Amino acid sequence: MKTKQMVARFILVIIVFAAFFTIAITPWIMNKTSPEMGIYTGATSGFLLFILLLELRTMRFPKGMMLIAYGVLFQVLFTKYYYLFIDHTNPNTEDLKVQLDLYMQVLLFACAGAGGSIIANYADKSSSDYEQASPSSVIVDNTKNIDRLRESTNKISEKINIAIAISASSMLATLLIAIVLLFK
C-alpha cells in the first residue's frame, strides 16, 4: 500500500511539472504548430492543475477560496499570456478569441462551482441551526457495509491510478511531439 501511494505521489508531481511545462511552452507550440494547439495545451494544463487543487488536503474554506481564485486568475493571466504571442494579423483571431474564452469560462465555472460547494458545505456545518442526528440507543452492525465501502474505494483508487497513467502518458506524448517538432 505504501508503494502505491509513493508511485501515485510521484506521478502527481510529474503531472504538476508537466502542466507548468505545458503552459511555459505554449508560445513555442503556437509558433511550431498552430494557435489552436496553444489553446488546447493551455486548457489541458489548466484542467490538470484544477484536478490537483481538488486533491489538495487542506481546510475547507481556504480550499474553496483557493479554487475560486485559481479559476479567476487562470482565466485572466493565461488569456493575457496567450495574446502576447498570437499573431494579431491572422484573420482567424476572432475565432481564436471565442474558442479561448469558451475554454477559460468552462474552467472558471468548474473552479467556482467546486469552490462554492466546498464553502457552502463548510458554512452549513458551522451554522447555528445545523441539524445533527440524534444519538440512537440501538447498536447497528455495519461490517458488511464497511466491506462494500472498502471494495468500492479500492475500485475507485484503481480507476484514479488508470486516469493518472493516461494523463501522464498523454503529457509524455505531447512532450515527445514537441521534441520531434523542435528538432525537425
C-alpha positions in Angstrom: 0.0 0.0 0.0 2.9 2.4 0.8 4.4 1.7 -2.6 1.2 2.6 -4.4 1.0 5.8 -2.5 4.6 6.7 -3.3 4.0 5.9 -7.0 0.8 7.9 -7.1 2.5 10.9 -5.5 5.4 10.6 -7.9 3.0 10.6 -10.8 1.2 13.6 -9.4 4.4 15.5 -9.1 5.2 14.6 -12.8 1.7 15.8 -13.8 2.2 19.1 -12.0 5.6 19.7 -13.6 4.1 18.7 -17.0 1.2 21.1 -16.6 3.5 24.0 -15.8 5.9 23.0 -18.6 2.9 22.9 -21.0 1.9 26.4 -20.0 5.5 27.6 -20.4 5.9 26.2 -23.9 2.5 27.4 -25.2 4.2 30.2 -27.3 6.6 27.6 -28.8 3.7 25.3 -29.6 1.7 28.1 -31.2 4.8 29.0 -33.3 5.6 25.5 -34.4 2.1 24.1 -34.9 -0.9 26.5 -34.7 -2.6 28.9 -32.3 -5.3 26.4 -31.7 -2.8 23.9 -30.3 -1.7 26.6 -27.8 -5.3 26.9 -26.7 -5.7 23.1 -26.3 -2.5 22.7 -24.4 -3.2 25.6 -22.1 -6.7 24.4 -21.4 -5.4 20.9 -20.7 -2.8 22.1 -18.3 -5.4 24.4 -16.6 -7.7 21.5 -16.0 -4.9 19.3 -14.8 -3.9 21.9 -12.2 -7.6 22.2 -11.3 -7.8 18.5 -10.6 -4.7 18.7 -8.5 -6.1 21.5 -6.4 -9.2 19.4 -5.8 -7.0 16.6 -4.4 -5.2 19.0 -2.1 -5.7 18.2 1.5 -6.5 21.4 3.5 -9.2 23.1 5.4 -12.5 23.6 3.6 -12.8 27.4 3.5 -9.3 28.1 2.3 -9.5 25.3 -0.3 -12.8 26.7 -1.6 -11.4 30.2 -1.9 -8.2 28.9 -3.5 -10.2 27.1 -6.2 -12.3 30.2 -7.0 -9.2 32.4 -7.0 -7.4 29.9 -9.3 -10.3 29.9 -11.8 -10.3 33.7 -11.9 -6.5 34.1 -12.1 -6.0 31.4 -14.7 -8.7 32.9 -16.9 -7.2 36.4 -16.6 -3.5 35.5 -16.7 -3.5 32.8 -19.3 -5.6 34.8 -21.7 -3.2 37.7 -21.5 -0.2 35.4 -21.7 -1.7 33.7 -24.8 -2.5 37.0 -26.5 1.1 38.2 -26.1 2.3 35.5 -28.5 -0.6 35.4 -31.0 -0.3 36.9 -34.5 -2.9 39.6 -34.4 -2.9 40.0 -38.2 -4.3 36.5 -38.5 -7.8 36.6 -40.0 -8.9 33.8 -37.5 -8.0 35.9 -34.5 -11.7 36.5 -33.6 -12.4 32.7 -33.8 -9.4 32.1 -31.6 -10.7 34.6 -29.0 -14.1 32.9 -28.9 -12.5 29.4 -28.6 -10.1 30.6 -25.8 -12.9 32.4 -24.0 -15.0 29.2 -24.1 -12.3 27.0 -22.5 -11.5 29.7 -19.9 -15.1 30.1 -18.9 -15.6 26.3 -18.5 -12.6 26.2 -16.3 -13.8 29.3 -14.3 -17.3 27.7 -13.8 -15.7 24.4 -12.8 -13.5 26.2 -10.2 -16.3 28.5 -9.0 -18.7 25.6 -8.7 -16.3 23.3 -6.8 -15.0 26.1 -4.6 -18.5 27.4 -3.9 -19.7 23.9 -3.0 -16.9 23.4 -0.6 -17.5 26.8 1.1 -21.3 26.0 1.2 -20.6 22.7 2.9 -18.3 24.5 5.4 -20.9 27.2 6.0 -23.7 24.6 6.5 -21.7 22.7 9.1 -20.7 25.8 11.1 -24.3 27.2 11.1 -26.1 27.6 14.4 -29.2 25.8 13.2 -27.3 22.8 11.8 -29.3 19.7 12.4 -27.4 16.9 13.9 -28.7 13.4 14.1 -29.9 12.4 17.5 -27.9 9.6 19.1 -29.6 6.2 18.8 -29.5 3.6 21.5 -29.7 0.8 19.0 -26.3 -0.7 18.0 -26.1 -1.4 14.3 -23.6 -3.8 12.8 -22.2 -2.2 9.6 -19.5 -4.7 8.9 -20.9 -5.7 5.5 -21.3 -2.0 4.6 -17.8 -1.3 5.6 -16.5 -4.2 3.5 -18.5 -2.9 0.5 -17.1 0.5 1.1 -13.6 -0.8 1.1 -14.2 -2.7 -2.1 -15.7 0.4 -3.7 -12.8 2.5 -2.5 -10.3 0.1 -4.0 -12.1 0.1 -7.3 -12.1 3.9 -7.3 -8.4 4.0 -6.4 -7.6 1.7 -9.4 -9.7 4.0 -11.7 -7.8 7.1 -10.4 -4.5 5.3 -11.0 -5.5 4.5 -14.5 -6.6 8.1 -15.1 -3.3 9.4 -13.8 -1.4 6.9 -16.0 -3.4 8.1 -19.1 -2.8 11.7 -18.2 0.9 11.1 -17.7 1.1 9.2 -21.0 -0.7 12.0 -22.9 1.6 14.6 -21.4 4.6 12.4 -22.4 3.2 12.1 -25.9 2.7 15.9 -26.1 6.3 16.3 -24.9 7.6 13.8 -27.5 5.7 15.6 -30.3 7.1 18.9 -29.1 10.6 17.5 -29.1 10.2 16.0 -32.6 8.9 19.3 -33.9 11.7 21.1 -32.2 14.4 19.0 -33.9 12.6 18.8 -37.2 
